[in-house]
Amino acid sequence: MRTSLLETTISADLSLTQIKERIASIKMKSVGDLEGQPPSLKSRVDATYAKVKKLKLWDDPIKHKQLDKLLRKLEALVSED
């Protein structure tokens, strides 16, 4: 696991923040696996956010539209307070 993280870090030229996000995501997954529970909602959000940033979905026109729709829904959800 460490080796693959290191290889990914080097090949993708990840920043320190991105590395910390990935480590946190891995830790949350392993804790959930040990307890027989799925990963927490927070860890899923963090992992998904990291993937979106890594994959640069905004460069793909089709995925850009889908991402925009989902982002609008999230923004509406957090602005309801």
C-alpha positions as CSV (number, residue, x, y, z in Angstrom):
1,M,0.0,0.0,0.0
2,R,2.8,2.4,0.9
3,T,4.6,1.6,-2.3
4,S,1.6,2.3,-4.5
5,L,1.0,5.5,-2.7
6,L,4.6,6.6,-3.2
7,E,4.5,5.6,-6.9
8,T,1.2,7.6,-7.4
9,T,2.6,10.5,-5.5
10,I,5.7,10.7,-7.7
11,S,4.0,10.0,-11.0
12,A,1.2,12.5,-10.4
13,D,3.4,15.1,-8.7
14,L,1.0,15.4,-5.8
15,S,1.2,18.3,-3.4
16,L,1.7,17.7,0.3
17,T,-2.0,18.5,0.9
18,Q,-3.1,15.9,-1.7
19,I,-0.8,13.3,-0.1
20,K,-2.3,14.0,3.3
21,E,-5.8,13.7,1.8
22,R,-4.9,10.3,0.3
23,I,-3.4,9.1,3.6
24,A,-6.5,10.2,5.5
25,S,-8.7,8.4,3.0
26,I,-6.7,5.2,3.2
27,K,-6.8,5.3,7.0
28,M,-10.5,5.8,7.0
29,K,-11.0,2.9,4.6
30,S,-8.8,0.6,6.7
31,V,-10.7,1.5,9.9
32,G,-14.0,0.8,8.1
33,D,-12.7,-2.5,6.8
34,L,-11.5,-3.6,10.2
35,E,-14.8,-2.8,11.8
36,G,-16.7,-4.4,9.0
37,Q,-18.4,-1.1,8.3
38,P,-18.4,0.9,5.1
39,P,-16.2,4.1,5.1
40,S,-17.7,7.1,6.7
41,L,-19.5,9.7,4.8
42,K,-16.7,12.2,5.5
43,S,-14.1,9.9,4.1
44,R,-16.2,9.2,1.0
45,V,-16.6,12.9,0.4
46,D,-12.8,13.5,0.9
47,A,-11.9,10.6,-1.4
48,T,-14.3,11.7,-4.1
49,Y,-13.1,15.3,-4.0
50,A,-9.5,14.1,-4.3
51,K,-10.5,12.0,-7.4
52,V,-12.3,14.9,-9.0
53,K,-9.3,17.1,-8.6
54,K,-6.9,14.4,-9.8
55,L,-8.9,13.5,-12.9
56,K,-9.7,17.1,-13.8
57,L,-13.3,16.3,-14.8
58,W,-13.9,19.9,-15.8
59,D,-11.7,19.3,-18.9
60,D,-14.2,16.7,-20.3
61,P,-17.3,18.6,-21.7
62,I,-19.7,15.8,-20.8
63,K,-18.3,15.2,-17.4
64,H,-18.1,19.0,-16.9
65,K,-21.9,19.2,-17.3
66,Q,-22.5,16.3,-14.9
67,L,-20.1,17.8,-12.4
68,D,-21.7,21.2,-12.7
69,K,-25.2,19.7,-11.9
70,L,-23.9,17.8,-8.9
71,L,-22.0,20.8,-7.6
72,R,-25.2,22.9,-7.9
73,K,-27.0,20.3,-5.8
74,L,-24.3,20.3,-3.2
75,E,-24.3,24.1,-3.1
76,A,-28.0,24.2,-2.6
77,L,-27.7,21.6,0.1
78,V,-25.2,23.6,2.1
79,S,-27.0,26.9,1.6
80,E,-30.2,25.6,3.1
81,D,-29.0,26.3,6.6
